[in-house]
Amino acid sequence: MEICRKHGIYATTYYEWKKKYNEGGESAFLPGYAKRERKEIKRLEKENERMKKLLAEKGLEVEMKTELFKKKMEHWKNAKR
């Protein structure tokens, strides 16, 4: 913290910069980084929502096919008797 005092930088500023660097590397300090980061987060959230819907649809499809298979097996068992 001696270096911060020497250059007139508050400790809180130093820790904010450190956190920013750890999260985004050197590119985190480029102009427009926060805007790009927000855009990327929005894109990923949309993709995540789409994937959740697809997963739910596939789950329903599997459930329906399982029920249909059970009914057909029951029908075949009864037909053999």
N, C-alpha and C positions, 0 to 999 in steps of 0.2 A: 504494500500500500504506500510505501515510501515514494515509489515512482509516480503514483497517481497524485500525491500531494505536490511533488516536484513540478508536475506539468499542469497542475490546477484542475485535475479531473476528480469528480466526486466518486466515492467508492460505489455508490448505487449505479452510477453510469457505467463504471468498469464492469460490474456484475451483469448489467443488462447486455453490454456488448459481448461479454463472455458467453452468456446464455444464447444470444443470437448466433454467435459464431459456432457454438457447439451444435445448434439445431440446423443451421444452413450452410456452414462453411463460409468461405470468402464471398461466395455469391450472395449471401444474406445481406451484405453491405452495398450491393449494387442498387442503383436507383430503380424503383418499381418492383423490388423483390416482394414486398408485402402484397401488392396487387396480383402478381403472378402466383404467389402462394395461395391467395384466396381463390383465384380462378381454378387452380389445380384441385383445391379442396372441394369446390363446388362440383367439378367434373367427376371426382372420385365419389362424392356423395350420390350423384345421379347414377353412376355406374353401379354403386353398391345397392341402391334401391332397385334398379333393373334386375340385378342378380338375385336379390331376395325374392322378387316376383317370380322369376324363372324357377327358382328352387321350390317355391310354394306350389307352382303349377306342376312341376315334376313330382312333388310329393303327392299331390292329389291324383295324378295320373297313375302312379305306382299303387296307391290305395285302391283306386277303381279297378285296376287290372287284377290285383290280389283278390278283391271281392268277386270279380267275375270268374276267376280261376277256381275259387272255392265253390261257387255255385255250379260250375261245369263239372267239377270233380264229384260233387254230391249227386248231380244228375246222372253221371256215368256209373257211380256206385249203385244207385237205385235202379238203373236200366239193366245192369248185369244180373240182378236178382230175379 
